Structure formats: C-alpha cells, structure tokens
C-alpha cells in the first residue's frame, strides 16, 4: 500500500518529526510484519532517522550541516544558488526503511523519522510504502 503525504515547511532548514503520521498509516494498513519505506521525491529535502528526545540534536545537526555546507560559497556554480541544500540532501538521503513488527515501526527508544527540509519554506510531499512480509 502506498500513501502520499503533504507537508508544509516553515524555514530554510528544518527537521520535521513525521513518525506519528507514518505509524498511523502502518496501523491503517493493518500490516503486522513487513517494511515501511519512506521516500522524499525532492533534490533538496530528504528523510533521516535520528534521536527525537532532545531537540538540541536537531539544532546541532542543522548547525553542523551549515558548517560543512555553507549556504553562500562563491565557488558554487549552480544557478539556483542552493548547492548547499543539494549536498545536505545527498548526505541524509532520499529514503529510509523501517521494519514493521507486530503492527509497529521497529524504532529504537530515542529514534524518530524526520523529513529534512534544506531549501524551504516550501510545500513538499513524501511517500510511504508499506510492504507486508
């Protein structure tokens, strides 16, 4: 089963926790054992799994991404001026997969699934494919 989700981001760089929406869709499908594949069809927004207990983790990650990939680098030649967003997205990746066990996403105690915006604010989409095993 495949579902398209819409998300509106509010800033240029942002990690939005989408774990509850994905778990809700898994519950809706009634799949007890399988995989959930979460995919972003954007070149400047991705999907990651990381800690969701301490908000400083998100802030620290975004700060370090900015250090690694500064937004304004005179050597960047991409005409849209968003090379940093492309690099950040390539670093986190376009998709993640999570095991479904007994109808629940099999995540670690501190883990959450994030939509990673790197070129916002924008109206975005992401897809979740639930595959029964």
Steps between C-alpha positions, in 0.01 A plus 500: 500500500631846405403835650601851399538751783517879473709712732551874523837603633549831673869582464797447271647217711270289712459148635131409534410191702269287283511183713137522618363548147691197378395285795141611441519382141657168603216451749245584229647235266468234771837358391648312796837398355688668217675820401414866476697690237495879540605695190546867414480580125693826541861591425514747789310310771563154641407247766704396803464304822657647810440593863165659576529544878730804523423789259863610526596206278301647208642847561855368527463295182365797304781721631764244404347455154529876454864483606573217257291641217481880529208656319708776338820366348631703210640186337155342459381535143147359513283777356221460759749573778394203711798269467514467880145359501593238239807396699305471826231293330757266348652460846177397675356316200166488326354205689504279807351162572364382833403149604137452603469258792165409653339798322751754630801677356807334646691805616747542783388663823629844399446479124262697283453537125561847361415685183810715443438831325811671366354755257181629654256612591305293250203275441645149475392140465633169618383144442466201727483149354396226741606155390362192673735207550 
